[in-house]
């Protein structure tokens, strides 16, 4: 995990300087935690943005995965983490929906030793993605402020809204 692209995004974003300082520090901490992380699975095909909004159902009731711009060769934990964060941290998936997902995938990351590190990385990525759009409108800027406040406090509720 290099800091090049993320560092440029943080530098170029129209955010307060104290947010910029915090995000750079957090990125360094996350990179260190990631370096110490030991995955339980080998690398393989990974979607890179696996969540229900990237699924379509055709007229034969077949589920089709879409939006492959982040597709890569990496650990499947990255794909599992998206739904896990949406359920456990954000409450965007019901218990039933998440149980169906876990049953279909065959694994729940919530009890994995690396969960907190990948959760923090996922939330950081969601925040820095939205950070790039704060100048679009006040709603986006307000949501960014909600996300950055939560990042500053791991125990804060994650009442984030899908964007």
C-alpha positions in Angstrom: 0.0 0.0 0.0 1.7 3.1 -1.2 0.6 6.6 -0.1 1.0 8.3 -3.5 -2.6 8.5 -4.8 -4.1 9.0 -1.3 -1.5 11.6 -0.4 -2.3 13.6 -3.6 -6.0 13.3 -2.9 -5.6 14.7 0.6 -3.3 17.5 -0.6 -5.7 18.5 -3.4 -9.0 18.3 -1.5 -10.8 21.5 -0.5 -10.9 20.5 3.2 -9.8 22.3 6.4 -6.1 22.0 7.2 -6.7 20.2 10.5 -8.6 17.5 8.5 -5.6 17.2 6.1 -3.2 16.8 9.0 -5.4 14.2 10.7 -5.9 12.2 7.4 -2.2 12.1 6.7 -1.5 10.9 10.2 -4.3 8.3 10.1 -3.1 7.1 6.7 0.4 6.5 8.1 -1.1 4.6 11.0 -3.3 2.5 8.7 -0.4 1.7 6.5 1.7 0.5 9.5 -1.2 -1.7 10.7 -1.7 -3.1 7.3 1.9 -4.1 7.0 1.5 -6.2 10.2 -1.7 -7.8 9.0 -1.7 -11.6 8.1 -4.4 -12.7 5.7 -5.9 -16.2 6.1 -6.5 -16.7 2.4 -4.4 -16.6 -0.7 -4.7 -13.8 -3.3 -7.2 -14.3 -6.1 -9.7 -12.3 -8.2 -11.2 -9.5 -6.2 -14.0 -7.2 -7.3 -12.6 -4.2 -5.3 -16.0 -2.6 -4.6 -18.3 -5.5 -3.8 -21.6 -4.2 -2.4 -25.3 -4.7 -3.3 -25.4 -1.6 -5.5 -23.0 -3.4 -7.8 -25.3 -6.3 -8.4 -28.0 -6.5 -11.0 -30.6 -9.2 -11.5 -31.6 -10.1 -15.0 -35.0 -11.4 -16.2 -33.9 -15.0 -15.5 -33.3 -14.0 -11.8 -29.5 -14.4 -12.3 -27.3 -12.1 -10.2 -24.8 -10.2 -12.3 -21.8 -8.4 -10.8 -21.1 -5.0 -12.4 -18.6 -2.1 -12.0 -15.2 -3.7 -12.4 -13.1 -0.6 -12.3 -11.4 -1.7 -9.1 -11.0 -5.3 -10.1 -7.7 -6.7 -9.0 -5.7 -9.8 -7.8 -5.8 -9.6 -4.0 -7.2 -11.2 -0.9 -10.9 -11.9 -0.8 -11.1 -10.3 2.6 -11.3 -6.9 0.8 -14.5 -7.8 -1.0 -16.0 -9.4 2.2 -15.1 -6.2 4.2 -17.4 -4.0 2.1 -20.5 -5.8 3.2 -19.3 -6.4 6.7 -18.7 -2.6 7.2 -22.1 -1.8 5.6 -23.7 -4.1 8.1 -21.8 -4.0 11.3 -20.6 -0.3 11.2 -23.2 1.5 9.1 -26.4 -0.5 9.5 -27.1 -0.4 5.8 -27.8 -4.2 5.6 -30.3 -5.9 7.8 -29.3 -8.9 9.9 -31.2 -11.2 7.4 -29.5 -9.6 4.4 -26.1 -10.0 6.0 -26.7 -13.6 7.1 -27.7 -14.4 3.5 -24.5 -12.8 2.3 -22.3 -14.7 4.8 -24.1 -18.0 3.9 -23.5 -17.4 0.2 -19.9 -16.4 0.6 -19.2 -18.9 3.3 -17.4 -16.6 5.6 -18.0 -13.7 8.1 -15.0 -11.4 8.7 -16.4 -9.8 11.9 -14.5 -12.2 14.2 -11.3 -12.2 12.1 -8.2 -10.7 13.8 -7.7 -8.3 10.9 -11.3 -7.0 10.9 -10.6 -3.7 12.7 -7.7 -2.8 10.4 -9.7 -3.5 7.3 -12.7 -1.7 8.7 -10.7 1.4 9.4 -9.2 1.2 5.9 -12.7 0.8 4.4 -14.0 3.8 6.4 -11.0 5.8 5.5 -11.5 5.0 1.8 -15.1 6.0 2.0 -14.2 9.3 3.6 -11.4 10.2 1.3 -13.6 9.3 -1.7 -16.3 11.7 -0.5 -13.7 14.3 0.4 -12.9 14.8 -3.3 -16.5 15.9 -3.8 -17.0 18.4 -1.0 -17.3 21.4 -3.4 -20.2 19.8 -5.3 -22.9 20.9 -2.8 -23.6 21.5 0.8 -25.2 18.0 1.3 -21.9 16.3 0.2 -19.9 18.7 2.4 -22.1 18.0 5.4 -21.8 14.2 4.9 -18.0 14.6 4.6 -18.0 16.4 8.0 -20.0 13.6 9.5 -17.6 11.0 8.2 -14.4 12.8 9.3 -15.9 13.4 12.8 -16.5 9.6 13.1 -13.0 8.8 11.8 -11.6 10.9 14.6 -13.5 8.7 17.2 -13.6 4.9 16.6 -16.3 4.6 19.2 -18.6 7.2 17.5 -21.8 6.0 15.8 -21.5 5.5 12.1 -24.7 7.2 11.0 -23.3 7.7 7.5 -25.6 8.0 4.5 -25.0 6.2 1.2 -23.7 8.6 -1.4 
